[in-house]
Amino acid sequence: MFRLPLFRSHPGRVAALAAATAVLTLTAACGSSDSTSSAGSTGAAASGTACTADASGEILVLTNRTDIVDTVFQDYKKTFEAKYPQVTVKFEALTDYEGEVKTRMSTKDYGDVLLIPASVAVKDMPDFFEPLGSTDELGQKYRFVQQDAVDGTAYGLATFGNANGMVYNKKIFADAGITALPTTPDQFLADLQAIKDKTGAVPYYTNYKDGWPLTWPQNMMGSASGDPEALVKMAGTDTPWAQGQEKAELDSLLYDAVQKGLTEADPTTTNWENSKNLLATGQIGLMPLGSWAIPQMQQAATTAGTDPATIGFMPAPVQTGGAFHSGVGPDFMQGININSAHKAAARCWVDWFTQDSGFSDYAGGLSTVKTHPAPADLKAFEATGVKYVELTPSPTLSAIDNQAEIGLSKPDYYRTLVDSARGASGQTKQQIFDDLNAKWAAARKSTG
């Protein structure tokens, strides 16, 4: 079954860039017939193309949603075309979205509207995408406008936003005697132990084999500290894995759960698709994921014949200032091909999809529009008093990470932590953290 990419549930595009194995260095292509400005490549055109009532033409929208392109998206098409009768929308759904679109971007043919690939460096946005407006103006209405912005000009709008937390089975927690959500790492580990002792369920399922779900400690940055500058501060220190640092605290939460035997017996045999069924049927206690996962877990429960209401979503088990926090960030950003022949029509689609489609509710995420209420799936989450933290992107974090060859949003070093914690390697946690700090410090010096 389709899953949303975890890197986009990270609060801030820097994590996606850190995960990218290559950065597009393609030459900017020329603008096309109805472009309102050729200054996109300079970052100077803040206004961009506007949607107008008489917008017309056929536009191709690229999507990664292979699972709903022939159902939900067809309903969107009908509603949109009724509002803009001179515009025809066609969709192309891609299974290997990142790989295929990155290749197509070496040409001018990459659709009219597309989800911006993670491998496009932010500085290169003006070479490939039409400016959508100034971040100051758009930021009054929308969240996440800084993610794909250059010199105060935005080149993408988020399809929706993700809150970071942990999907859990409410019945398993109740059966384990857990009556309140954990507010500290120690309480969290004690709750996992209670689940193991009293229910027989796997307390925390790592999804080690698929790998990408292991990267949650980086996605949780800002959730433990409540600090919107968490990523900027991480890039500003030589020792993110020193005691007291948020990164070390979150990585330790993963390490300690494994070391205490509170995860699956053999992590090399995990399976993401099956894990949804296991959690839905009470064989797993929890998994740290973005809010995008809630409807998928609920669907798994419905398919298995269990009550989808047993699926809960809780904040990271840390409170700062007496409150939970959740780092929030965009899923895919939607942009307009700078070479599009129908930019006004494309802009109408982007504006309509962002404001009126209701896709954020379908996906179980936060609306990009600030005034829109959270979906029903997040009502109980918000009832915990959790405060959303929209993180400031760091302009240097991805460069440092790439130079250090750590991979903050790749599974390899998290697998190293798991292997150490389960006794499958000769390294201790402190040795791993010391090595990470050394690489990080050297990379910071090298990148200036």
Secondary structure, DSSP 8 states (H G I E B T S, - for coil): -----GGGGSSSHHHHHHH-S-----------TT-S-SGGGGT---S-----TT--EEEEEEES-TTTTTTHHHHHHHHHHHHSTTEEEEEEE-TTHHHHHHHHTTSS-S-SEEE--TTS-GGGHHHHB---EEHHHHTTTBS-TTTTEETTEE--EES-EEEEEEEEEHHHHHHTT--S---SHHHHHHHHHHHHHHH-SEEE---TTT-GGGGHHHHTTTTTT--TTHHHHHHT-S-TTSTT-HHHHHHHHHHHHHHTT-B-S-GGG--HHHHHHHHHTTSEEEEEEETTHHHHHHHHHHHHTS-GGGEEEE--S-EETTEEEEEEEESSEEEEBTT-S-HHHHHHHHHHHHHTS-HHHHHTSB-SBTTS---GGGHHHHHTT-EEEE----SSHHHHHHHHT--TTSSHHHHHHHHHHTTSSS--HHHHHHHHHHHHHHHHHHH-
